[in-house]
Amino acid sequence: MIFKAKEGGKLQTVMIVHGILGAARNWRMFSKRVANYMLEETPCQYGWRMVMVDLRNHGNSATLPGLKAPHDIPATARDLANFIEAEGKAPDVLIAHALGGKVALDFVQNVTAGTYGSAALLPKQLWVLESPPGPMTSEKAEGDMERVLQAVQPLKEPLPTRKWLSDKIVELGFNAGLAHWLGTQLKRINPDAEEMEWVFNIKECYEMLQSNRRLDYWSVLENPLPQGLHIAFVRAGRSERMTPDEGIERLEAAASKHPDNLSFHTLPNAGHWLHTENISGFIRIVNPYLSKLQ
């Protein structure tokens, strides 16, 4: 999905990569808020083109042919590289949330190594939101998502109704808010029936999550970064995903060693879903950096 904040003239492109069980559509309001704010900041210069992608096994990509196993972070990063190649140019900014952050770091690693060929280009900025770069050791590192995927895998499709799923999720020990959100991740099999199916591929998403938990991208950050690329990590102030156990001090040390290429920020008054909980606060963090693109 693409949203243009301004027609005509030069457009800066921001590409957004969601996390596990997310979707491009979840980022539409965030994209509009960021684009409109930046448009007001630079009214006579540039517009902002917001590109939201669905990762493999999610949203509109869940039924795409050709996205074969393994369903892991490197394969998903290759998908991203293929999409960017089809776009014809690298985005100016890449924003990646949770599992999407690992996908983006794998992409950077492979572009830098030349794995994707000489035509693959890096963005000018990469924003990694709520995504520890190393293996996840904390039981809270993936929140309820791992338990959710384990719980729903045995449920056979089609599912009778959204309410049936909501009641079942609560019965399995999850809270009502999560049960309601899961209900939004269903679609009708046909308009004339109440039976539902998931908008993502459950088994394959679980494989992606396990890959996310295992992989380590510290080497991307602790070695010199490619010239012209700045990577910014953002941790939500109320986060249970990016804890001291997940390398906050190590990130701060790496940022102090490479201040021109790496930064670390904490967004107050927000939990893991920071793109819905404190958009204004995120804009205040990102604005000075996006303004440098002008």
C-alpha positions in Angstrom: 0.0 0.0 0.0 1.3 3.4 -0.9 0.2 6.8 0.5 1.5 10.0 -1.1 1.3 13.1 1.1 2.1 15.4 -1.8 1.7 15.2 -5.6 4.4 16.5 -7.9 8.0 17.4 -7.3 10.4 15.2 -5.5 9.1 12.7 -3.0 11.1 11.2 -0.2 10.2 7.5 0.2 9.7 5.9 3.6 9.2 2.1 3.6 7.7 0.4 6.6 8.2 -3.2 7.6 5.8 -4.7 10.2 6.5 -7.4 12.8 5.2 -10.9 13.4 1.4 -11.2 12.9 1.3 -7.6 11.8 0.3 -6.2 8.4 0.8 -3.2 6.2 -2.7 -1.9 6.9 -1.8 -1.6 10.7 0.6 1.2 9.8 -1.7 3.4 7.7 -2.6 5.9 10.4 1.1 6.1 11.6 2.2 6.7 8.0 -0.3 9.5 7.4 0.6 11.2 10.7 4.4 11.1 9.9 4.0 12.2 6.3 1.6 15.1 7.1 3.8 16.3 9.9 6.9 16.3 7.7 5.0 17.9 4.9 4.2 20.8 7.1 7.8 21.1 8.2 9.0 21.3 4.6 6.0 22.8 2.7 8.0 24.1 -0.2 10.4 21.3 -0.8 9.5 17.7 -0.7 6.5 15.4 -0.2 6.6 12.0 1.5 5.8 8.7 -0.1 4.9 6.1 2.4 5.2 2.5 1.3 3.9 -0.2 3.6 4.8 -3.8 2.8 3.3 -7.1 3.9 6.0 -9.7 4.8 5.7 -13.2 3.5 2.9 -15.2 5.2 1.2 -12.0 6.3 -1.7 -9.9 4.8 -1.7 -9.6 1.0 1.5 -11.6 0.8 0.1 -14.6 2.6 -1.3 -16.1 -0.6 1.5 -15.0 -3.0 2.9 -17.9 -5.0 6.7 -18.5 -5.0 7.5 -17.6 -1.4 8.8 -21.0 -0.6 10.5 -22.4 2.6 12.6 -21.8 4.5 10.3 -19.3 6.2 13.0 -17.5 8.1 14.6 -14.0 8.5 17.1 -14.4 5.7 14.4 -15.5 3.2 12.2 -12.6 4.3 15.1 -10.1 3.8 15.6 -11.5 0.3 11.9 -10.8 -0.3 12.5 -7.3 0.8 15.5 -6.9 -1.5 13.4 -8.2 -4.4 10.6 -5.8 -3.6 13.0 -2.8 -3.4 14.6 -3.9 -6.7 11.1 -3.9 -8.3 10.6 -0.4 -6.9 13.6 0.7 -8.9 15.4 2.5 -6.1 16.1 2.2 -2.4 13.8 4.0 0.0 15.3 7.0 1.6 14.2 5.7 5.0 13.3 2.2 6.2 11.3 1.8 9.4 11.1 -1.7 10.8 9.2 -2.9 13.8 10.0 -6.0 16.0 10.7 -9.0 13.8 10.8 -6.6 10.9 13.9 -5.0 12.5 15.8 -8.3 12.2 14.6 -8.6 8.6 16.0 -5.0 7.9 19.3 -5.8 9.7 19.7 -9.0 7.6 19.0 -6.9 4.5 21.7 -4.4 5.5 24.2 -7.2 6.2 23.6 -8.8 2.8 23.6 -5.6 0.8 26.9 -4.6 2.5 28.4 -8.0 1.7 27.3 -7.8 -1.9 25.1 -10.9 -1.6 22.3 -9.3 -3.5 24.5 -8.0 -6.3 25.8 -4.6 -7.2 22.4 -3.2 -8.0 21.1 -3.5 -4.4 21.2 -0.2 -2.5 20.8 0.8 1.1 18.5 3.4 2.5 20.0 6.6 4.1 18.3 5.8 7.4 17.1 2.6 9.1 14.9 2.9 12.1 14.7 -0.3 14.1 11.8 -0.2 16.6 11.5 -2.6 19.5 13.9 -5.2 18.1 16.9 -6.4 20.0 19.7 -7.1 17.5 20.9 -10.3 19.2 19.4 -13.7 20.1 16.4 -13.3 22.4 17.1 -14.8 25.8 14.2 -13.3 27.8 10.9 -15.2 28.0 9.2 -11.8 27.5 11.2 -11.0 24.4 8.3 -12.0 22.1 5.6 -11.1 24.5 2.5 -13.3 24.0 3.1 -13.9 20.3 4.9 -17.2 20.7 2.3 -18.5 23.1 -0.5 -17.3 20.8 1.0 -19.0 17.8 1.4 -22.2 19.8 -2.2 -22.0 21.0 -3.9 -21.3 17.7 -2.0 -23.8 15.6 -4.3 -26.7 16.6 -7.4 -24.7 15.7 -8.7 -26.0 12.4 -10.0 -23.7 9.7 -12.5 -22.6 8.9 -13.2 -21.0 12.3 -16.9 -20.6 13.0 -17.1 -16.9 13.9 -15.0 -14.1 15.3 -16.9 -14.4 18.6 -16.1 -18.1 18.7 -12.4 -17.4 18.4 -12.5 -14.6 21.0 -14.2 -16.9 23.5 -11.7 -19.7 22.7 -8.6 -17.4 23.2 -9.9 -16.2 26.6 -10.6 -19.9 27.5 -7.0 -20.6 26.7 -5.8 -18.1 29.2 -5.2 -14.9 27.2 -6.8 -11.5 28.0 -9.8 -10.1 26.3 -7.9 -7.3 24.5 -5.6 -9.8 22.8 -8.6 -12.0 22.0 -10.3 -9.0 20.3 -7.2 -8.1 18.3 -6.9 -11.7 17.1 -10.4 -11.5 15.9 -9.4 -8.6 13.6 -6.9 -10.9 12.0 -9.6 -13.0 10.4 -11.4 -12.7 7.1 -14.6 -14.2 5.8 -14.2 -17.2 3.5 -17.1 -15.8 1.5 -19.4 -12.9 2.0 -22.5 -15.1 2.5 -21.1 -17.2 5.4 -19.8 -16.4 8.9 -16.9 -18.9 8.7 -13.5 -17.3 8.9 -9.9 -17.9 8.1 -6.7 -16.2 9.2 -5.1 -13.4 7.2 -1.7 -14.9 8.0 -0.2 -18.4 7.7 0.1 -19.8 11.2 2.7 -22.5 10.9 5.0 -20.5 8.7 4.7 -17.4 11.0 5.8 -19.6 13.9 8.9 -20.7 11.9 9.6 -17.0 11.2 9.3 -16.2 14.9 11.8 -19.0 15.9 14.3 -17.7 13.3 13.9 -14.2 14.8 14.6 -15.5 18.3 17.8 -17.3 17.2 19.6 -14.9 14.9 22.4 -12.5 15.9 23.1 -9.2 14.1 25.5 -7.5 16.5 28.3 -7.7 14.0 26.3 -5.3 11.7 26.4 -2.7 14.4 29.8 -3.2 16.1 31.7 -3.1 12.8 32.0 0.1 10.8 28.7 0.8 9.1 28.5 1.6 5.4 29.1 5.3 4.5 25.9 7.2 4.2 23.7 4.9 6.4 22.5 5.8 9.8 20.8 3.1 12.0 18.6 4.3 14.8 17.2 2.0 17.5 14.1 3.0 19.4 13.0 1.3 22.6 9.6 1.9 24.1 9.7 3.1 27.7 7.3 0.5 28.9 8.8 -2.2 26.8 9.2 -5.8 28.0 10.9 -6.8 24.7 14.1 -4.7 24.9 15.3 -5.2 28.5 18.9 -4.9 29.9 19.1 -8.6 29.3 18.5 -7.9 25.6 21.6 -5.7 25.2 20.5 -2.1 26.0 23.9 -1.2 27.4 25.7 -2.9 24.5 23.6 -0.8 22.1 24.4 2.4 23.9 28.1 1.5 23.8 28.0 0.8 20.1 26.2 4.1 19.5 28.8 6.1 21.5 31.5 4.4 19.4 29.9 5.2 16.0 27.8 8.4 16.7 27.6 9.4 13.1 26.1 6.1 12.0 24.3 4.7 15.0 21.9 6.1 17.7 19.8 4.7 20.5 16.6 6.3 21.7 13.9 5.6 24.3 10.3 6.6 23.6 8.5 7.4 26.9 4.8 6.7 27.5 4.7 3.8 25.1 4.7 0.0 25.1 5.7 -2.4 22.3 3.0 -1.1 19.9 4.6 2.4 20.0 3.3 3.3 16.5 -0.2 3.4 18.0 0.6 4.4 21.6 2.8 7.5 21.2 3.0 8.6 17.5 3.6 12.3 18.5 6.6 11.2 20.7 8.0 9.1 17.9 7.7 12.1 15.5 9.7 14.3 17.9 12.5 11.7 17.9 12.6 11.1 14.2 12.0 14.6 12.9 15.5 16.0 13.3 16.9 13.0 11.4 14.3 13.1 8.6 14.9 16.8 8.2 18.5 16.0 7.4 17.4 14.3 4.2 16.3 17.7 2.8 
